């Protein structure tokens, strides 16, 4: 049996980012909300978001609100589909384990 886990999602920090974005009604969050949830440093979070952005799983929007810079991270349709496929594969692995192979 073959299990295909998307290496772009599988890393812990990227998985947390994807899952947290995936459960949001609007599929988007501010950089600061993601930082608080993941407990990553700003630099590490930026790198992980950039990795996800490069493969098209998230979109990053930067803008000003009340003269303050804001960064918003949005889960793309491609990212949502990739996350759902990743989670299906994890479920297959768990079933395989529970059934003893």
Secondary structure, 3 states (H helix, E strand, C coil): CCCCCCHHHHCHHHHHHHHHHHCCCCCEEEHHHHHHHHCCCHHHHHHHHHHHHHCCCEEEEEEEECCEEEEEEEECHHHHHHHHHHHHHHHHHHHHHHCCC
